[in-house]
Amino acid sequence: MANDRWTNPQKMWDERFAESEPVYGEHPNAYLSAQSQRIAPGCRILVPGDGYGRNGIWLARQGFQVSTVDLSPVGVARARNSAQAAGLTMAIEQADLASWTWPEAQFDAVASIFLHLPPELRPQIHARMLGTLKPGGLLIIEAFSPAQLQYSSGGPKQVELLYTAEVLRKDFVSAGVLELQQVETEIDEGRLHRGPAAVVHGVFRKQ
Ligand SMILES: C[S@@+](CC[C@H](N)C(=O)[O-])C[C@H]1O[C@@H](n2cnc3c(N)ncnc32)[C@H](O)[C@@H]1O
């Protein structure tokens, strides 16, 4: 089962997002909402791996111009419905980030929240995140770290899918580091992200 999940991640995310309950809650990620204060009003933000849209929709409500891309057709349909119901104009696209045509130097910020990519894809996709930023643009990221394996508050169970500060520093070596922390914390984001947790999070600035 675990193998099937990760060899066919689209199926896994579709099943998860087909549940009536929003599994990561309806509120934005706390780190993202705090760090979004750094982004000027009206800026263009890309949210890769936005699932059913909780973060993108919240950012659009704050007045940012938001684009999202996610692998899961079920998540994307749900995000589109929520955006429409809220009267928000957003670009919500279904695609695999590994083959998506990333626009060059178009966004003021990128928000990568719990987007756990396999090591054969992660550096390439992280490089694309920097590439899609305008010079001076911000990359805000939060992911579970390997210490999360001791907790049952969510995240992948394969250590190679978990991120460390060292991994992020290396992937974003060409960017300035505004902050970067690997910490133990408490999360409360719906049924699948609740309780003590170990995360790495940071904000990088494209040079
Ligand atoms: C743990 S969920 C997090 C969703 C959202 N960021 C949130 O915090 O609510 C991970 C998301 O990444 C998406 N994802 C994983 N690999 C992807 C890929 N290669 N291309 C696009 N989306 C991907 C999944 O479809 C899923 O929606």
The ligand as a Gaussian input file, in Angstrom:
#p B3LYP/6-31G(d) Opt

LIG

0 1
 C        0.625000      17.504000       1.925000
 S       -0.253000      18.164000       0.547000
 C       -0.167000      19.873000       0.967000
 C       -1.201000      20.684000       0.276000
 C       -1.133000      22.184000       0.594000
 N        0.161000      22.736000       0.309000
 C       -1.537000      22.457000       2.000000
 O       -0.650000      22.800000       2.808000
 O       -2.740000      22.357000       2.309000
 C        0.923000      18.031000      -0.780000
 C        0.396000      18.537000      -2.110000
 O        1.436000      18.525000      -3.080000
 C        0.903000      18.109000      -4.314000
 N        1.994000      17.534000      -5.128000
 C        2.844000      16.544000      -4.775000
 N        3.694000      16.286000      -5.784000
 C        3.359000      17.122000      -6.807000
 C        3.856000      17.343000      -8.128000
 N        4.869000      16.619000      -8.615000
 N        3.272000      18.282000      -8.891000
 C        2.222000      19.025000      -8.403000
 N        1.724000      18.868000      -7.168000
 C        2.286000      17.940000      -6.372000
 C       -0.151000      17.076000      -3.958000
 O       -1.102000      16.902000      -4.987000
 C       -0.737000      17.702000      -2.692000
 O       -1.804000      18.546000      -3.000000

